[in-house]
Amino acid sequence: MANEVTISKYRKKKLGSYPFISVVFSITLALFVIGVFGALVIYSKELEHTVRDHVKVQVYLKSQLTAGQIKQIEKAIEAKPFVSKSANAIQFVSKEEAAKQFIRETGEDFKKFLGENPLRNAYLVKIGEPFHDAAHLRKIKQEVESLPGVFQVYYVENLIDSINKNVTKIGLVLMSLVALLLVTIVLLINNTIRLALFSQRFLIRSMQLVGAKRWFIQKPFLGRALLHGALAGIIASGLLVLVISLATRRIEELALIQNNDRLIVLGVALLVIGMVVALGSTYRAVAKYLNLSLDELY
């Protein structure tokens, strides 16, 4: 009975109530930085997808083909596995349309001094992402050029090689930074919580001395850790939304590569990370003080 009265007395002293403002601020700042880098990864992946979606090969057709023959070529290309599954993967550009576009872009009407239109009817074919490497593109060129009625297949080989190399480098750098940042931030949050709990080490020992169970002592700390982690995750997600909104207003093109579904997943991930890291760090810190001897507490 005396033990229960003593335990109740210490509970009134708010076991687990350490200075939480600095803890929430540190976790929020750490999660916000993770969120910014996570958003950069998402935008970079969307940009990569957009760039790759515009990788096209130009299929020039022979002259004097009938409408039926041109349609057969389109069907033959459409049946190929390398064609992208996106909308308008195959676009027909007549030589008249090509001439008009050339005149608009250069301001020179070549038909006036040539007397004819030397351009050819063509198909612009989007290539699926798995086939963007140099070996696949060379094979595609040979395969399409072997079709009856096809004059030539052209693509900018150096540009595609450059895209592949740069995308790989950027992806590796960003993922390495995120991994390093995540480890650093986990250590930062862990140290912040350990320092915050330092002031409660004697109260923890006192609770042990009066016979309180380990779980009874840990429960209020872990409950507050979950609350603080969730609060920090919500604030960090809100700040990230605010920053993205301001950036989109200043740079309207960002809206073109914005993936709201992935950003929502990122926000939920920040909430979960905040709760898990705060809970894990608090559990380890309390367990450490529970296992220390009286001399080590000083």
C-alpha positions in Angstrom: 0.0 0.0 0.0 2.8 2.4 0.9 4.5 1.6 -2.4 1.3 2.5 -4.3 1.1 5.8 -2.4 4.7 6.6 -3.3 4.3 5.6 -6.9 1.2 7.9 -7.1 3.2 10.7 -5.6 5.8 10.4 -8.3 3.2 10.2 -11.0 1.9 13.5 -9.9 5.3 14.9 -10.6 4.5 14.0 -14.2 6.8 11.2 -14.9 8.0 11.6 -18.5 7.3 15.3 -18.6 10.7 16.6 -19.8 11.2 19.9 -21.7 9.6 19.0 -25.0 9.8 22.2 -27.0 13.5 21.7 -27.9 12.8 18.0 -28.7 9.8 18.8 -31.0 11.8 21.6 -32.7 14.8 19.4 -33.3 12.7 16.5 -34.7 10.7 19.0 -36.9 13.8 20.6 -38.3 15.4 17.2 -39.0 12.2 15.8 -40.7 11.8 19.0 -42.7 15.3 18.6 -44.1 14.5 15.0 -45.0 11.3 16.2 -46.6 13.1 18.7 -48.7 15.6 16.1 -50.0 12.7 13.7 -50.5 10.8 16.2 -52.5 14.0 16.8 -54.6 14.2 13.1 -55.3 10.5 13.0 -56.3 10.8 16.0 -58.6 14.0 14.6 -60.2 12.3 11.3 -60.9 9.3 13.1 -62.4 11.7 15.2 -64.5 13.5 12.0 -65.6 10.1 10.4 -66.6 9.1 13.6 -68.5 12.5 13.7 -70.4 12.3 10.0 -71.2 8.7 10.3 -72.3 9.9 12.7 -75.0 12.6 10.3 -76.4 11.4 9.6 -79.9 12.8 8.1 -83.1 12.0 9.7 -86.4 10.8 7.1 -89.0 11.1 8.7 -92.5 9.0 7.0 -95.2 9.7 6.4 -98.9 8.1 8.6 -101.5 5.1 7.6 -103.6 3.5 5.5 -100.9 -0.3 5.1 -100.9 -2.4 5.9 -97.8 -3.0 2.2 -97.3 0.8 1.5 -97.3 1.4 4.3 -94.8 -1.3 2.9 -92.5 0.3 -0.6 -92.7 3.6 0.8 -91.6 2.0 2.5 -88.7 0.3 -0.8 -87.6 3.6 -2.7 -88.0 5.4 -0.1 -85.8 2.5 -0.1 -83.2 2.8 -3.8 -82.8 6.4 -3.6 -81.7 7.2 -4.1 -78.0 9.5 -1.1 -77.8 6.8 1.4 -78.5 5.8 3.4 -75.4 2.4 2.6 -73.8 1.6 6.3 -73.3 -1.0 8.3 -75.2 0.0 9.5 -78.7 3.0 7.2 -78.8 3.0 7.3 -82.6 2.4 10.6 -84.4 2.3 11.0 -88.2 3.9 14.2 -89.6 3.2 14.8 -93.3 5.8 16.5 -95.4 3.5 19.5 -95.8 3.3 19.9 -92.0 7.0 19.5 -91.6 7.6 22.2 -94.3 5.2 24.6 -92.5 7.0 24.0 -89.2 10.4 24.6 -90.8 9.3 27.8 -92.3 7.8 29.0 -89.0 11.0 28.3 -87.1 13.5 29.6 -89.7 11.5 32.2 -91.5 12.8 30.9 -94.8 10.5 29.4 -97.5 12.8 26.8 -99.2 10.1 25.8 -101.6 10.4 29.1 -103.4 13.9 28.5 -104.7 13.8 24.7 -104.8 10.5 24.6 -106.5 9.3 21.5 -104.5 9.1 20.1 -101.0 12.1 17.7 -100.5 10.9 16.6 -97.0 9.4 13.2 -96.4 6.4 11.9 -94.5 7.4 10.6 -91.1 6.3 9.0 -87.9 7.5 10.2 -84.5 7.6 7.1 -82.3 8.0 7.3 -78.5 10.2 4.6 -77.1 9.5 2.8 -73.8 11.9 3.5 -71.0 13.3 -0.1 -70.8 14.6 0.4 -74.4 16.5 3.7 -74.0 20.0 2.3 -73.9 22.3 2.5 -76.9 22.2 -1.2 -77.7 18.3 -1.4 -77.8 18.1 1.8 -79.9 20.5 0.5 -82.5 18.5 -2.7 -82.7 15.3 -0.7 -83.0 16.8 1.4 -85.9 17.8 -1.7 -87.8 14.4 -3.5 -87.1 12.3 -0.5 -88.3 14.4 0.3 -91.3 13.8 -3.3 -92.5 10.1 -2.6 -92.8 8.8 -2.2 -96.4 8.3 1.5 -97.2 10.6 2.8 -94.5 13.4 5.1 -95.9 15.4 5.9 -92.8 15.2 5.9 -89.0 16.9 8.7 -87.1 17.4 9.5 -83.4 19.8 11.8 -81.5 22.2 9.2 -80.2 24.5 11.5 -78.2 21.5 13.2 -76.5 20.1 9.8 -75.3 23.5 8.7 -74.0 23.8 12.0 -72.2 20.4 11.6 -70.6 21.2 8.0 -69.4 24.5 9.0 -67.9 23.2 12.2 -66.2 20.1 10.5 -64.8 22.3 7.7 -63.3 24.7 10.2 -61.7 22.0 12.4 -60.3 20.1 9.4 -58.9 23.2 8.0 -57.1 24.1 11.4 -55.7 20.6 12.2 -54.4 20.1 8.7 -52.9 23.5 8.8 -51.2 22.8 12.2 -49.7 19.3 11.1 -48.5 20.8 8.0 -46.9 23.6 10.0 -45.2 21.2 12.6 -44.1 18.8 10.0 -42.6 21.6 8.4 -40.5 22.8 11.8 -39.3 19.3 13.0 -38.4 18.5 9.7 -36.5 21.7 10.3 -34.4 20.7 13.9 -33.9 17.2 13.1 -32.7 18.6 10.3 -30.5 21.1 12.6 -28.8 18.5 15.4 -28.3 16.1 13.0 -26.6 18.8 11.5 -24.4 19.8 15.0 -23.2 16.1 15.9 -22.6 15.7 12.7 -20.5 18.9 13.4 -18.6 17.0 15.6 -16.1 14.6 12.7 -15.3 17.3 10.1 -14.5 16.9 10.4 -10.7 13.1 10.2 -10.9 13.5 7.0 -13.0 15.8 5.6 -10.3 13.4 6.6 -7.5 10.6 4.8 -9.3 12.7 1.7 -9.5 13.6 1.9 -5.8 9.9 1.9 -4.8 9.3 -1.2 -6.9 7.8 0.2 -10.1 7.9 -2.2 -13.1 10.1 -1.2 -16.1 7.0 -1.0 -18.3 5.2 1.2 -15.8 8.2 3.6 -15.9 8.7 3.5 -19.7 5.0 3.9 -20.6 4.6 7.7 -20.0 7.9 8.4 -21.8 7.0 6.3 -24.8 3.5 7.9 -25.0 4.9 11.4 -25.0 7.6 10.3 -27.6 4.8 9.1 -29.9 3.0 12.4 -29.4 6.1 14.6 -30.0 7.1 12.5 -33.0 3.6 12.8 -34.6 3.5 16.6 -33.8 6.9 17.1 -35.4 5.9 15.1 -38.4 2.7 17.1 -38.9 4.6 20.5 -38.6 7.4 19.3 -40.9 4.9 18.2 -43.5 3.0 21.5 -43.2 6.2 23.4 -43.7 7.1 21.3 -46.7 3.7 22.0 -48.3 4.2 25.7 -47.7 7.7 25.7 -49.3 6.5 23.7 -52.3 3.5 26.0 -52.8 5.8 29.1 -52.7 8.3 27.5 -55.1 5.5 26.6 -57.5 4.2 30.1 -57.5 7.7 31.5 -58.3 8.5 28.7 -60.8 5.3 27.7 -62.6 7.1 25.0 -64.6 7.4 23.0 -61.4 3.7 22.2 -61.6 4.4 20.2 -64.7 6.6 17.7 -62.8 4.7 17.7 -59.5 3.4 14.3 -58.4 0.9 14.9 -55.6 0.4 11.2 -54.8 4.1 10.8 -54.1 4.2 14.0 -52.1 1.4 12.7 -49.9 3.3 9.5 -49.4 6.3 11.6 -48.4 4.2 13.5 -45.9 2.9 10.3 -44.3 6.5 8.9 -44.3 7.7 12.0 -42.4 5.0 11.4 -39.8 5.9 7.7 -39.4 9.6 8.4 -39.3 9.1 11.1 -36.6 7.1 8.7 -34.5 9.3 5.7 -35.0 12.6 7.5 -34.4 11.3 9.4 -31.3 9.9 6.2 -29.9 13.0 4.2 -30.5 15.3 6.9 -29.2 13.2 7.3 -26.1 13.0 3.6 -25.4 16.8 3.3 -25.6 17.4 6.4 -23.5 15.0 5.2 -20.7 16.4 1.7 -20.9 19.9 3.1 -20.4 19.0 5.0 -17.3 17.1 2.0 -15.9 20.3 -0.1 -16.3 22.7 2.5 -14.8 24.1 2.0 -11.3 23.6 4.8 -8.7 27.2 5.9 -9.1 26.9 6.1 -12.9 23.8 8.3 -12.6 26.0 11.0 -11.1 
